[in-house]
Amino acid sequence: MTSPTPQLPDLTGRTVIVTGATSGVGRATAEALAGAGARVVLAVRNGALGTTVAADIRRDRPASRVEVQNLDLADLTSVRELAARWTDPIDILVNNAGVMATKKSETADGFELQLGTNHLGHFLLATLLLPLITDRVVTVASDAHRWAHLDLADLQWERRRYRAFGAYGQSKLANLLFTLELDRRLRSSGRRAIAVHPGWVRSGLGLGQYGTAAAKVSQGLGSVFGQTAAVGARSSLVAAIGDLPGGSYVGPDGFGANRGTPTLIGRSREAADTALAARLWSLSEQLTG
């Protein structure tokens, strides 16, 4: 039987920050990287849970170096605080955390919750930490971006009728466009940005306090047909350590990119629009200050 985790090189001496690493794909990603010798920082909203997860990883991998940093991506003050107190070089930043198909809600800064958490929080985190990042930024997107259209005039769903999965798809489309423009800006420095799609994964995503009935149905089906978190994390791991072109999009090679072995996959035409990516970057700078 093939291992769900790709063979990782020795990552001793490398530092990786993984957001949203207390469960699901984020935790599986952190566990694999720690097992390969990397210093892994769990950047998480629930510090107590993060401490428990870090202890679990160290117990199963006694030689691993795992730390916890508090980070609430739905609060830009929290993002700025983490960036201000972090001073060490970072080899890899994995933008993994996210919310899915939530009820119409706002972040602490008044942004639509899914856009604010999935895109704007990670945008600010990555741009503030960029002087310290030596290798790459990996951002977990989704093929849900194919359902979406990015309306720069109404990112917050103030004029459109709010649709939970539509807003989720928009945030994932923003992740891909962010990766496209970030990679363009990094290219001259020898660094890169890569986006990933984990496939259909069994997880608790979408089942929190803001979850919708549609999200619960989706997760119910996922619990039957979805991959494990460890299998879903393979895309993130390949993107984190593979010699891949900057701007790549990595996901499963099976039907509908739902399951399978990580490979380079296609994206929607809108997700490849470099002019739109540049405009989103400028607007994101304005929104995050």
C-alpha positions as CSV (number, residue, x, y, z in Angstrom):
1,M,0.0,0.0,0.0
2,T,1.4,3.4,-0.9
3,S,2.1,5.8,2.0
4,P,-0.3,8.8,2.1
5,T,2.7,11.0,2.8
6,P,5.2,11.7,0.0
7,Q,8.9,10.9,0.8
8,L,10.3,14.1,2.3
9,P,14.0,15.1,2.3
10,D,15.8,15.9,5.6
11,L,14.4,19.3,6.5
12,T,16.7,19.8,9.5
13,G,17.6,23.5,9.8
14,R,14.5,24.7,7.9
15,T,11.7,26.7,9.5
16,V,8.1,26.4,8.4
17,I,5.1,28.3,9.6
18,V,1.7,26.6,9.0
19,T,-1.5,28.5,9.7
20,G,-4.6,26.6,10.9
21,A,-2.5,23.7,12.0
22,T,-4.7,22.3,14.9
23,S,-6.8,20.0,12.7
24,G,-7.3,18.6,9.2
25,V,-4.9,19.2,6.4
26,G,-3.0,21.8,8.3
27,R,-2.2,19.5,11.2
28,A,-1.3,16.7,8.8
29,T,1.0,19.0,7.0
30,A,2.7,20.2,10.2
31,E,3.1,16.6,11.4
32,A,4.8,15.5,8.2
33,L,7.2,18.5,8.1
34,A,8.1,18.1,11.8
35,G,8.7,14.4,11.2
36,A,11.2,15.3,8.4
37,G,13.2,17.5,10.8
38,A,11.8,21.0,10.1
39,R,11.2,23.5,12.9
40,V,7.5,23.9,12.6
41,V,5.5,26.8,13.9
42,L,1.8,26.2,14.4
43,A,0.1,29.6,13.8
44,V,-3.3,29.1,15.3
45,R,-6.3,31.0,16.7
46,N,-6.8,28.6,19.7
47,G,-3.5,28.7,21.6
48,A,-4.5,26.1,24.1
49,L,-5.5,23.6,21.4
50,G,-2.3,24.5,19.5
51,T,-0.3,23.6,22.6
52,T,-2.0,20.3,22.9
53,V,-1.4,19.5,19.2
54,A,2.3,20.5,19.5
55,A,2.7,18.2,22.5
56,D,1.0,15.3,20.5
57,I,3.4,15.8,17.6
58,R,6.5,15.9,19.9
59,R,5.3,12.8,21.7
60,D,5.0,10.9,18.4
61,R,8.1,12.4,17.0
62,P,10.5,13.0,20.0
63,A,13.2,14.7,18.0
64,S,10.8,17.2,16.4
65,R,10.8,21.0,17.0
66,V,7.3,22.3,17.2
67,E,6.2,25.7,18.5
68,V,2.9,27.6,18.8
69,Q,2.1,31.2,17.8
70,N,-1.3,32.8,18.3
71,L,-2.8,34.1,15.1
72,D,-6.4,35.0,14.3
73,L,-6.6,35.7,10.6
74,A,-10.1,37.3,11.0
75,D,-8.5,40.0,13.1
76,L,-5.8,42.1,11.3
77,T,-4.4,43.3,14.6
78,S,-3.6,39.7,15.5
79,V,-1.9,39.3,12.1
80,R,0.2,42.4,12.7
81,E,1.1,41.3,16.2
82,L,2.5,38.0,15.0
83,A,4.5,39.7,12.2
84,A,5.9,42.3,14.7
85,R,7.2,39.7,17.2
86,W,8.6,37.2,14.6
87,T,12.2,38.0,13.7
88,D,13.7,34.7,12.5
89,P,14.2,33.7,8.9
90,I,11.3,31.6,7.5
91,D,12.0,29.1,4.7
92,I,8.4,28.2,4.0
93,L,5.1,29.9,4.9
94,V,2.0,27.6,4.4
95,N,-1.2,29.6,4.2
96,N,-3.5,26.8,5.2
97,A,-6.2,28.1,7.6
98,G,-9.6,28.8,6.3
99,V,-13.4,28.8,6.7
100,M,-15.9,27.4,4.3
101,A,-19.5,28.2,3.3
102,T,-20.2,30.3,6.3
103,K,-23.3,32.3,7.2
104,K,-22.9,36.0,6.2
105,S,-20.7,37.3,8.9
106,E,-17.9,39.8,9.4
107,T,-14.3,39.8,10.6
108,A,-13.1,42.0,13.4
109,D,-12.3,44.6,10.7
110,G,-15.7,44.4,9.0
111,F,-14.8,42.3,6.0
112,E,-17.0,39.4,4.8
113,L,-15.8,36.5,6.9
114,Q,-14.6,34.1,4.2
115,L,-12.8,36.8,2.1
116,G,-11.3,38.3,5.3
117,T,-10.0,35.1,6.7
118,N,-9.1,33.1,3.6
119,H,-7.6,35.9,1.6
120,L,-7.0,39.2,3.3
121,G,-5.6,37.7,6.6
122,H,-3.2,35.6,4.6
123,F,-2.4,38.5,2.3
124,L,-1.4,40.7,5.1
125,L,0.5,37.9,6.9
126,A,2.6,37.0,3.8
127,T,3.4,40.6,2.8
128,L,4.5,41.6,6.3
129,L,6.7,38.4,6.7
130,L,8.0,38.6,3.1
131,P,11.4,40.2,4.1
132,L,12.0,37.1,6.3
133,I,10.8,34.4,3.8
134,T,13.8,32.7,2.0
135,D,12.2,30.1,-0.2
136,R,8.4,30.1,-0.9
137,V,4.8,30.8,0.1
138,V,2.3,27.9,-0.3
139,T,-1.3,28.9,-0.2
140,V,-4.2,26.3,0.1
141,A,-6.8,27.3,-2.5
142,S,-9.5,25.0,-3.9
143,D,-11.1,24.0,-7.2
144,A,-14.2,25.7,-5.7
145,H,-12.6,28.7,-7.4
146,R,-14.1,27.4,-10.7
147,W,-17.6,28.2,-9.4
148,A,-16.7,31.8,-8.7
149,H,-16.4,35.2,-10.2
150,L,-14.3,37.9,-8.5
151,D,-16.3,41.1,-8.3
152,L,-13.8,43.8,-7.3
153,A,-16.6,46.3,-6.9
154,D,-18.5,44.1,-4.4
155,L,-16.0,41.9,-2.7
156,Q,-18.0,42.2,0.6
157,W,-21.3,41.0,-0.9
158,E,-23.0,44.3,-0.1
159,R,-24.9,44.5,-3.3
160,R,-25.2,40.9,-4.4
161,R,-27.4,38.3,-2.6
162,Y,-25.1,36.5,-0.4
163,R,-24.4,32.9,-1.3
164,A,-22.2,30.9,1.2
165,F,-20.5,28.7,-1.4
166,G,-20.2,31.6,-3.9
167,A,-18.4,33.6,-1.3
168,Y,-16.2,30.6,-0.5
169,G,-15.4,30.2,-4.2
170,Q,-14.5,33.9,-4.5
171,S,-12.1,33.6,-1.6
172,K,-10.4,30.6,-3.1
173,L,-10.2,32.4,-6.5
174,A,-8.6,35.3,-4.6
175,N,-6.0,32.8,-3.2
176,L,-5.0,31.7,-6.7
177,L,-4.8,35.3,-8.0
178,F,-2.8,36.3,-4.9
179,T,-0.3,33.5,-5.6
180,L,0.0,34.6,-9.3
181,E,0.8,38.2,-8.4
182,L,3.0,37.2,-5.4
183,D,5.1,34.9,-7.6
184,R,5.6,37.7,-10.2
185,R,6.9,39.9,-7.4
186,L,9.2,37.2,-6.0
187,R,10.6,35.9,-9.2
188,S,13.6,38.3,-9.4
189,S,14.7,37.2,-5.8
190,G,14.7,33.5,-6.6
191,R,11.7,32.8,-4.3
192,R,8.4,31.5,-5.4
193,A,4.7,31.2,-4.6
194,I,2.6,28.0,-5.2
195,A,-1.1,27.3,-4.8
196,V,-2.6,23.9,-3.9
197,H,-5.9,22.1,-4.0
198,P,-6.1,19.2,-1.4
199,G,-9.0,17.5,-3.1
200,W,-12.1,16.3,-1.3
201,V,-11.0,15.8,2.3
202,R,-12.8,14.5,5.4
203,S,-12.5,17.4,7.9
204,G,-14.4,19.7,10.1
205,L,-14.1,22.6,7.7
206,G,-17.5,24.4,7.5
207,L,-18.9,22.9,10.7
208,G,-18.0,25.7,13.1
209,Q,-20.3,28.3,14.6
210,Y,-20.7,30.1,11.3
211,G,-21.3,26.9,9.2
212,T,-24.4,26.6,7.0
213,A,-26.7,23.7,6.4
214,A,-25.1,23.4,2.9
215,A,-21.7,23.1,4.4
216,K,-22.8,20.4,6.8
217,V,-24.3,18.4,3.9
218,S,-21.1,18.8,1.9
219,Q,-19.0,17.6,4.9
220,G,-21.4,14.7,5.5
221,L,-20.8,13.5,1.9
222,G,-17.1,14.2,2.4
223,S,-17.0,11.9,5.5
224,V,-18.1,9.1,3.2
225,F,-16.3,9.8,-0.1
226,G,-13.5,12.2,1.0
227,Q,-9.8,11.4,1.5
228,T,-8.1,11.5,4.9
229,A,-6.4,14.7,6.0
230,A,-3.0,13.0,5.6
231,V,-3.8,12.2,1.9
232,G,-5.2,15.8,1.4
233,A,-2.0,17.2,2.8
234,R,0.1,15.6,0.1
235,S,-0.6,18.5,-2.3
236,S,0.7,21.0,0.3
237,L,3.8,18.9,1.0
238,V,4.7,18.5,-2.7
239,A,4.3,22.3,-3.1
240,A,6.4,22.9,0.0
241,I,9.4,20.8,-1.0
242,G,9.1,20.1,-4.7
243,D,11.2,21.8,-7.4
244,L,8.1,23.3,-9.1
245,P,7.7,26.4,-11.2
246,G,6.6,29.5,-9.4
247,G,2.9,30.2,-9.8
248,S,2.1,26.5,-10.1
249,Y,-1.2,25.0,-8.9
250,V,-0.9,21.5,-7.4
251,G,-3.8,19.1,-6.8
252,P,-4.9,15.5,-7.2
253,D,-4.7,13.9,-10.6
254,G,-8.0,11.9,-10.3
255,F,-11.4,12.7,-11.8
256,G,-12.5,16.2,-11.0
257,A,-9.3,16.7,-9.0
258,N,-11.1,15.2,-6.0
259,R,-8.7,12.4,-5.3
260,G,-5.4,11.0,-6.5
261,T,-1.7,11.8,-6.6
262,P,-0.6,15.4,-6.5
263,T,0.4,16.9,-9.8
264,L,0.3,20.2,-11.6
265,I,-3.4,20.9,-12.5
266,G,-5.2,23.6,-14.5
267,R,-7.2,26.5,-13.2
268,S,-10.0,28.6,-14.5
269,R,-9.3,31.4,-17.1
270,E,-10.2,34.0,-14.5
271,A,-7.7,32.5,-12.0
272,A,-5.0,32.9,-14.6
273,D,-5.8,36.6,-15.3
274,T,-2.6,38.5,-14.5
275,A,-4.2,41.9,-14.8
276,L,-7.0,40.9,-12.4
277,A,-4.4,39.5,-10.0
278,A,-2.6,42.9,-10.0
279,R,-5.8,44.8,-9.4
280,L,-6.8,42.5,-6.5
281,W,-3.3,43.0,-5.0
282,S,-3.7,46.8,-5.1
283,L,-7.2,46.6,-3.6
284,S,-6.0,44.2,-0.9
285,E,-3.2,46.6,0.0
286,Q,-5.9,49.3,0.4
287,L,-8.2,47.2,2.5
288,T,-5.5,45.9,4.9
289,G,-3.8,49.2,5.2
